[in-house]
Amino acid sequence: MGFPLPCSIVDEIKLDTPCERTVFAWDLEVGINLKCSFDSLAVTIGTVFGIPGPEHLALGLAGKWAGIALSSELCFAVPYESVVDANNLPNVAVIPPGDLLFAQARMEASGNFSGMGVQWIAVFQDLNFPNPGAEYNPPGAPDHYRASDQSFALGSLITLSADAGAGMKITVQMCLGAEAGSFTVKKHSTSGKANPDAMYLTVSFTDIPFPCPWCVGPIGHPRMGITFRIQPKDDPFISLTGSVSLTLFEDISIGTSFTLGITGGLTWGGFSVSIPTSVGTLNLQFDASGGLSSASLNMGYRHQFNAGWTSGSCSATATATLDKGVTGASFTLALNQGLFTSNYGLSYSWQSNEGLAFSALNLRFGLNLSPVQVGFTVVFGRGGLAQFGVTIGYVF
């Protein structure tokens, strides 16, 4: 992967224009994923390493016995943080001393019993392990992260789900020191996140049909969702959240929500209206007082074609709001010509000082010479060439 370093400062004046002669920065990364299967048992090894050294090492074991899928994982990783480098470009830096540390142990069991889905996740994680997509700011300087800075916690997350008839679904979730979310190290992420303060039980009913005597003529398909939540450590101790939706003239969707707490009383969340039109879907949001809080129009188009010598698809999307007009637009084209594939993407985004402006042009070309796969990617930004890369894969 390579990207140009722009002219940043000349005589203490920052230049926003591109350079005539550009120095390129380079990065080389290698990812290896190995899987070895023995009947119902599979052993996996996944790792990524680059110029700064290893990024993570994940060791996994998975199998299925008596209809229950079991998997476990040990994850070791180097702490990274998101930074802005000397050229004012986003980057990711190793937090010194850059040791490969034990970050997580995870176990998951899932299955289906008499129509009821069961999932149990147990995690043992480092609560302080830096998020690679965020800046790391520990107290004191300089920044560092060692084994002595780690703090581990054990948590469990149990989810039960089943169909209750008439299209209704019921989901029960018990969180004991863990919660739904992701635990992420650089280029590796898993579901289930340890949180010692997470202790609650939720029971959710979705797509509940209910009798509606006034739902006649153009009004139909009334549905309700209800969630009971018990959380001993938080306020309110018990709460109920609900939602109601229906359709008008078979196309227009109307929905509202409410929350009932023991101490906070009833809170209404306003209502939303979704109207399909010939150019896209119009979304309106009204607050609790009935005033219009937001309005947007989402437009989309997609077409697949086969011209004999090539096949592919093209699509376009755009979003418009009431106060800004068109705030984003994109166009993509994908072509497939036997062993050769190509993708083209053009996007525009909203800039605070310019309004709707060109964002990026992405070009990707691929060649599948099984077992070798080769790809080439070029990205052009507002200042010209922003990034290019070559990927080579071998499947065996």
N, C-alpha and C positions, 0 to 999 in steps of 0.2 A: 504494500500500500504506500502511495506517495502523495504528497500535497505540497503546493508551493508556499514558501514563506514570503509574505508581502513586505513591501517597504514600510517600516513602522515609524521610524523617527529619523529625520534629517535636520541637523541644526536645531534640535529640540522642537521641531514642528512635526506633528503626526500627519502622515499622508494617507488619505483614503483612496487614492487612485492606485492601480496596479503598477508593478515595476516593468521596465522594458526587459531587463535581465533578471531572471528569477532563480533563486536557490531552492532546490526541492529537499524536503525532509522525507525520510524513508522509515518504514516500519515493516518488520517481518514477523509473522506469527504462524505457529504450527499447532493445529488441533488434531488430537488422536482420540478416536472412540473405538474401543474393542469390546466385542461381546462373544462369549463362549457359552454355548448351550449344551446341557446334558439332560435329555428327556424333558422333565418339567422344571429344571433348575437352570438359571442363567446367571453368569458372572459378567459384570461390566466394569470397564475402566475408562474413564474420561479425563482428559487433561488438555490444557492449553498453555503454551509457553512461547515467549517472544524474546526480543532483544534484552529487556530488563530482567529476564529470567522466567520462572514458572508463575502462572497466575492461579491455577487451582488444580487439585487432584481429587477426583471423586471415585470411590470404590463402592460398587453396588452388588447386591445379591437379590435375586427375584425368583419366585416360583409360585406354583399353584397346587394346593392340596385340598381335597374334599370340597372343591368349589370355592375355596377362599384364596384370593390372590394376595401373596405376601411379598413385601419388598423392604429392603433396608439399605442404608447408605452411610458411608463415612466421608466427610468432606474436609479437605485441608486447603487452605487458601492463603494468599499473600494480601495484606490490607492495601487497598487503593483508595484514592479520593479524587473527586472532580476538581480541576484547577483551570485557571486561565493563564496561559504561558506568556513569555516575554513578547510574543508577537500578537498578543490580545486574541489568541485563538483558543477555543475549548480543547482541553486535553485531560488525560488521566495520569496521575503520578503515584508511584509507589511510596507508601508511608514508611520512613526508616524505622528500624533497620532492614525492613523488607524480608522478614523471616516467613517461611511457610508454616503456618500455625493451624492447629486443629480448630475448626470452626463449627462443625455440626455433626451430630449423629441423628439419624431419622429412621423411623420404622412406620410402615403403613400396611393395613390389612383391610381388604374390601371384598364384598360378596353380595349375593342376592339370595334371600331366604324367603320362600313363599310370597314372592312379589314385593318384598321390602328390601331396599338397598341399604347396606351398612358400610360405613367407612370409619376407620379408627386410625388417627395419626398421632404418633408420639414423637416428640422432638427434644433433643438436648442440645441447646445452642448457646453460643456466646452472645450475650445481650449487647455488648459494647462493640462488636465487630463492625468496622466502618462500612457504610453503604458506598459502593464504588461510584454511584451517581450523584453523591452529595459531598459538600466540603466538610472536612474533618477538623473540628476546632476544640481540642481538649484544653482544659485549663493549664496555663503555663506554656512555655516555649523552650526549645523548638518542638514541632509536632513529631510525635513518635507513637509507635504501638508495638508493645512487646507482650510476651506471655503473661507477665505480671499485671498487665492492664485488662486482661480478660475477666469476664464474670459470667458464669454459666448458670442456666436455669432449665428445669425440666417441665414440660407441659404436655397436655393431651387434648385432643379435639375429636369428638365423636359426633357423627352425622347419620341420622336415620331418615329415609325418605320412602314414600309409598304413594300409590294411587288410591284415592278414597272413593272412586266412582263418580259418574256424571262429569268427568273431566277434572275433578278436584284433586289436588295434590296436598300432601301433608309432609312437612319436614321438621324434624326435631334435631337441635344442635346443642351439645353440651360442651362448654369451654372451661377447662380446668388448667389455668396457667399457660394457655395457648389460644390463638385466635386465627381466624381465616386471614390470609395474607401471604406474602412471599418472603422468603429468606434468600437474599441475593448476595453472591460474591461475584467477582469479575467473570463474566461469560458463563455463569451457572446460577440457576434459580430453582427453588422447590417451593411447594405450597405448604402452609402451616408455619406460624411464627410464634416463638415463645414470648410470653408476656405474663410475668408473675401477678399482675393486677387483674388479668382477665379471668373472671369467674362469673359465668352467667348461663342461663338456660333459656333457649328460645323455642317456641312452638309456632310454626307458620302454616297457615292454610291459604292456598292460592287457587284462583279460578273457581271460586265458590259461586254456583248459580243460586240466585235468591228470587223469591216471588216479587213481582213488580206490577201491581194492578194498573198503574198509569203508563206502563211501557207498552203502548199500543200504537198502531200505525207506523210512523217513521222511526220510533224509538224501539230498540231491541238489544239483545245479547247483554243483559246486565250481569256483571261479574263483581265479586268482592274478594279482597284479600285481607287476612287478619294475622297479626303476629303478636303473641304474648311473650314478654321478656321479664325474667326474674334475675336480678343482679344484686347480690347481697352487699357488695362493696360500694355501689354507686347509688345516686339519688336521681330518679325515684327508684325505690326498691322493686316495684312492680309497675310495668307500663304496658299499654296496648296501642299498637299502631295499625291503622286500617287504610284501605284504599278501595275506591269504587269506580268502576268503568262501565261505559255503555256506548252503543253506536247510534248514530243518527243518519237516517237515509242510507244505511248499510255501508257507508264509506267514512263518515266523519266520526272520529273517536273523541270521547269526552271522559276525563278522569279527574278525581279529586282524592285528597288524603287527609287524615286526621291522626292526632296523637292524644292519648288519654293517660295521664299520670296521676298517682295518688295525691301528690302534693301540688302539681302544676295545673291540674284540671285539664279541660279539653282545649286543644289547639288545632285550628283548621289550617291546612296548608295551601288554601286557594284551589284553583282548578286549571287544567290544561285542555287545549283543544287542538286536534290534529286534523287538517283538512287536505285531502289529496286533490291536486289540480292537474291540468294538462301539462304544466311546466315543472311540477314538483310538489312537494309536501309542505304546506304552510303550518307552522307550529306556533301557537299562541299560549302564553302563560299569564294567568291573572293571579294577583295576590289575594290575601285574605279579605281585603276591603272591596274586592271586585275590580280594582284598577289593573290596566294592562302593564305588566312588568317586563315582558320581553316578547319579541316576535321575530321569527326567522323563516326563511324559505330555503329548503334543501332540494336542489335539482340534481338529477342524475340520468345518465344515458349509458346503455351498454348494448353492444351488437357483436355477435359472432359470425364469422364468414369462412368460406372455403372457396378459394379461387383456383383450385386445381394444383397449381405450382406452389401454392402456399396457403396456410390456414392460420387463423388467429382470432383476436378479439380487439375491440377498441371501446373505450369508456371515457366518460367525462362527468365531472361533478362540479358543483358550485354551491356556495352558501351566501345568502343575502340576509341582512338584518335591517330593522326599521330605521335605526339611527345612522348606520354607516354605509348602507347599500351592499354591494358585493364585497365580502370580506375574504373570500378564498375561492380558488378555482384550480382544477387540475385536469390533465388529459393524458391518457395512457394508451399505448399501442403495443400489442404483443404479436409477434410473427413466429411461425414454426415452419421450417423448411427442411424436413428430414432430420439430419443430425445437427442442423444449425438452428439456433433460436436467438431471437433478439427482442429487446424490450426498450421502449422509449417513453419517457415521462416528462411532462412539462407542468410546472406548478407556479401559482401566484398566491401571495399571502398578504395580509394587511400589515402595513407598517405605520407606526404612530405618526411619523413625520412625512410620509409620502402617500398614505392611503394604500390602495391595491397596487402592488408592484411585483415584478418578476422575482421569483424565489429561487428556482433551481431547474436545471435540465439534466435528466438522468438518462444515460445510455448504457445498456448492458448487452453483451454478446456472449453466447455460449456455444460450445462444441462438445458433443457427446460421442467420444470414441471409446466406447466401453472396452475395458474397465476404467479408462482415463476420462476425466471430465475437466474441461478447461473453460474458464470464464474471464471476461475482461469488462471492467466497469469504469465509466468516466462520468464525473459530476461537474457541471458548470454552475457557478453561483453568480451573484451580482458583480463580483470583481473578476470574472473570467474563470479559468480552470481552478476548481476548488479541490478536487481529489480524483485519483485514479488508482485502480488496483487490478491485480491479476490473481486468480485463484486456480489452484490445481488440486484435483481430488482423485484418489485411486480407491476403487472399491474391490475388495477381494474376499 
